[in-house]
Amino acid sequence: MNTLNSVALSSIDVYQRWLSPLKGFRCAHAALFGGESCSAAVRRLVSEQGLVGGRADIAARFQTCRQAYGHLLGAQATGGRVQGVCCCGPVPIPFRCG
């Protein structure tokens, strides 16, 4: 495994261990569809394909999470309960669910 992949995996581990538990909620993709969160999916993709080799799949996952956020936001606007923060990029995007 190259250094770039090791740094990426270590960064995801730090996020999952120390930052994510402080949030107390999952990303929009996991909130809407269930299954693994974006950080878990990206960790798996980097492990399997490498950071550079998996960049298209990683970008696709973040795009799907953004779309899930839009769907959950629409549910909120129509009276549904949605709550959380999407982990799609450097700026957390709040949403409500549940």
Sequence and secondary structure as in RCSB ss.txt:
>XXXX:A:sequence
MNTLNSVALSSIDVYQRWLSPLKGFRCAHAALFGGESCSAAVRRLVSEQGLVGGRADIAARFQTCRQAYGHLLGA
QATGGRVQGVCCCGPVPIPFRCG
>XXXX:A:secstr
  HHHHHHHHHHHHIIIIIHHHH S  HHHHHH SS HHHHHHHHHHHH TTTTHHHHHHHHHHHHHHHHHHHHH
HHTT  EEEEE SSSS EEEEE 
